[in-house]
Amino acid sequence: VAALGESYGRGAMTNHWIDLKNANVLLIMGSNAVENHPIASRWIWTAKEQNNATIIHVDPRFTRTSAKADMYAPIRSGTDITFLGGMIRWMINKWETDGTCINQKYVEDCTNALFIVDDNFETCRDTDHLGTFSASSTWDYKYGANYNPYTTWLASTAYTTTSLVVEPTVPNARHYLCTIAGTSGLSEPVWPTTENSTVVDGTVTWKCVMPAPQIKKPLKATLPTGPGTGLNDPQCVFQKLKDQYSAYTPQMVEKICGTDAGLFQDICEAYCGGTYADNKAGTMLYAMGWTQHTVGTQNIRTATIIQSLLGNIGVAGGGIDALRGWHNVQGATDHALLQHYLPGYLGAPTNVAGHAKLGTGPLDLTTTYLKGAVPIAMDPDAPAGPQSSNWWGRFGTQYNRARYVVSLLKAWWPSVNHNVSWSYIPKKHTDCTYLSLIKAINDGIIKGLFAWGTNPMVMGPDQNYERNAMDNLEWLVVCDLFETETANFWQRPGLTPTQIAAIPTEVYLLPGASFAEKEGSASNSGRLMQWRDTACPPPGNAKDELVIINDLGAAIKGLYSITPPAAWAASTAYALNDLVQPTAGNNGAQYKCTVASTSGAIEPAWPTNIGDIVVDGGVTWTCVNLLNAGIANLAWPVGPLLTTGTLAEKVAKEVNGYALVNYTSNFGSVNYTAGGQILNFFHLNSGGESACGNWLFCGTYQATGNKMRSRDPVDYHPAQIGIYDKWGYSWPVNRRIIYNRASVYNTLGPLGQAVGTPLNPTKWVVWWTGANWNGGCTSPQVNDVVDGFGTAGPTTWLPYIMNAEGVAKLMGGKGLLEGPFPEHYEPRETPLTANILTNGAGPLTNPSAYDYPGAIYADAGDPDYPIICTTYRLTEHWHGGGCTRNTPTQCELMPEPFVEMSEELAAIKGISNGDLVTVSSIRGSIDLKACVTKRWKPFVINGVTRHEIGMPWHWGFAGLCSGASANVLTPFIGDANTRIPETKVFLVNIAKA
Amino acid sequence: MTGKGMLIDTSKCTACRACQVTCKQWHSLPAEDTYFTGSYTNPPDNSGANLTVVKFIEAEVAGNLRFLFFNNRCRHCNTPSCKGACPFGAIKRQADGIVRIVKAKCTPRLCTASPLQEPKPCQANCPFHIPKWKYYLNGKKVGAKMKKCDFCFNRMNTSPQALVLKDSPQRTPGVKYVSTDGLTKSALPACQVTCPPGAIITGDIGDIETAAANKVSYLQANGYPYANVYPVDIQTHVKWVLLENPEVYGLEPY
């Protein structure tokens, strides 16, 4: 999510499952797609049958996926950046030789390749700092002067209603539009600051408008590309990219990854050669094999660079596909089951002074949340040429980011002013990722835990640490279908009855409902939301989790009822710390007397930002929220205007968004009546008129019904690329392939194709005719929904609408900790003592990764733990096994854990197939059966033979079939940016038990 | 040969083993006791509780590592030798080629000299050693009837309601479900309906043989020179497309 967001603007799979059928080549890496996504992977076979697609699998172990692939290459776990970085070097080299294997036009039009980089930026190849970049202040473009769309007010000047908007001689973060033409006065008027208020100036009338910020102008290399120009400009992003990966030769790939250099180049040829052309597409499929590393985010970033260079994003059959491990993981992240987001990927506010106030946008005079959250557009060519739409920025006279945040606040607290309810949102004061939460439990900071359908006592790393940490909980609620290891943590093996008696935790086990026993929506990897009805009621006392959390919320809310303070009174003596509320009633905040005196005769205008003051006679009132009004004022379960439907439907309606009052949308001028469902997120307002629980889902539950229920199994797209627009609903606004503006020529094509013509006329996604996006269609809306605002063509807007620069980023900014390009670092636990890439001169492991205090790791090249180990899933079990290890048929297929190893390693260790063996890491050891297989082979790393083994991690001590947990061995360390644990590579030893 | 046919395309099979589970569900068979034996194959062979078992085979062929999958089950021989071997006439060959064991007549304890003597005549006479009866359940050896794939004959020509499992409380006792069309998915074998990659197809045996031959030609031209249709020497209603010679799969070269 983090890497895709950094490169493209949205942290989601760029296409959808069915679209896999359009691919010419599929590179499966960091994923065992056939085993772990058996249903979805049928679209891979469709690509094979319909396109004769080539399937490539790169994985440490030969799996059921490898068995179905046309090409397979082994790779040592944790070296994916070297492999992919090697591909980048190979592609650039090939392009320089014969002009193939890079989609040059796409790179020039749709990426930041031509942007000029800060003069002081140096890549990891600079000998002063091998393996790291120059200071982070240099991770930026080089800019010219801003484009300022305003003129400064002048005295005695003729203005017309078509004149440019003016700003005062002393800018006040407001701008003024001429509404009555005339000549301005001799002296500057007193500019009003309230939106839409007017002032007369000479014979001109000015109207105050919300300002649009100035546009930043990064410098850009000059086209066409030739010697020293365009992509060959020595200071452009593309040349920095080339420099960064210059050391990633095929021989270096062989040394670090253990992949044969010849085979590696064959794969480069097959993937890059097979997909760079305008009418070819390649998809990359990845899963936890890329993410669960200390360099997880950068693994995926490297992939995004390759896909951008090949022009494989936004087109049919192209994409970077994050294969989600569960049918609703996408839905979970969309709804902010991540510590750093509010629903809809709106950044969670943190405990910094600037986030105390919501604010309005980038031109706020003080630091606010929205000032930081609304990016400034970057347009090298402004005002000429197509522009960055800068999606989070201004549309109409409001900012989209503000629309979404305010509507979210109004969904939760419809009766409270949004500036007040902003104070109800917790401000994150520390890292709250999974590992940090477990550490906080261990340290006694977190005293209670809800585990909803999750089994951390199998799934988390360093189980010995995690299981002991749980002993510090005062209470634990587990909601699951079966009694899992988590519910049973106090009965774990190895504890004496005395030790069990000493665990103080009160454990509650709530029986939940399975997917078939409840209604609601699920969002799959391709962002497709499908509504499900209840097939049968849950058995016995088991309940739908929505019912449980609804009851829980209502009970908690009942405990927080508050008595608001007395209403303000005129000409009354107030003492310090007296509280009042406005005479109009509770607005969610209170007003505390901070200067005691007598109040004025007229009620003041009450400020709504927490901390703001108002003077009233002699009294000074400060706006405060002392009563934890956030829970008491919460609309639970949904706002009072939502009265019809089942509980799940009501929640879905709130998530979609509805009008709180009769209003006209600021953008598009569409009228809504109170209680009406909102059609799409263009129509949300930032003034508090609309409520929307998740802006991305706006459109899922329209006035005409629940679109997630749509079940029309017909592909209406004329090119038959598998859009199925009337089956379910996909965010955003039912778009199935995001960034689809990049699927057309954004400038004149190489054979004279008109701007807007599809790159691939056979498998086109959208088609701009020069006037509209209905090209190729006999009626509108049977093509895919064009990205962004559907009336703007390629000459108006750049394709990557979510990025401030409007294009995909080959070079990132300051968004990721390691730097703007990925660089190979060894895993936290590595058998090597020096980074081969820099011959030991640069960092061995990721310098940005966070070592948890108290966690233990094997040393680099640790002689006690010389074997590399990885973990994975099986088709037959699912995650922590809470369901599948309680299902007899699944236990029959895979009854117990095992460790897979090569015949070569087994021979060295004297292990036979089926033997009981002990695998130990510095954190613990487990006994399990050996699976000696031809499917693991030793690696030769820089001339030295290195052995790698692997094991599935589904087992634990509870359930119908139990067994040792692989996560007893795994390290308590996370990715530098997301802190996802590095469970995919660590060091162990193995011996016959 | 006329009648029904089934093609199991091992080039498409991903060894997810959904067929193994769904077969068990349709036939109301329990999960038997298993342990890890060093291979993904589990149980290691067909049994009284598993009419179909996916076998995992690792082999190196001409320097290429192969991870092969073979769905082992009754081949439904056109001239089933098991039929003649049964002293009780419990094995029936339908006109459409489906070979099935008539449960009421099958009495394995009485068809050998001593009750537990193995193999039973049907298995002994099966060129592929398919029919089985015993398996372990909760530590005890159980099983009373010989079991093998019956081509889901009792799903054929039945209506969608027939998909309700036999032991489900939703099933109306005593109601005979009669087919109105033969095309609904419910009329197909359970394994075919479930198979995610579509590796199992059924139809007229002539069409199945043509499809098998076409797939083999494609594979031979696309990296699998030894691809073949199996079995060859014995006429069967279930056919496999194999990626390598039957010997590589450990199969009898019939």
Interface residues (C-beta under 8 A of the other chain):
Chain A: V34 E35 P38 I39 S41 R42 W45 F62 T63 R64 S66 A67 K68 D70 Y72 T875 E876 P888 T889 Q890 C891 E892 L893 M894 P895 E896 P897 F898 N913 G914 K929 A930 C931 V932 T933 K934 R935
Chain B: K12 T14 A15 C16 R17 A18 Q20 V21 K24 Q25 P30 A31 E32 T34 Y35 F36 T37 G38 S39 Y40 N42 P43 E58 A59 E60 L65 R66 F67 L68 F69 P196 P197 G198 G223
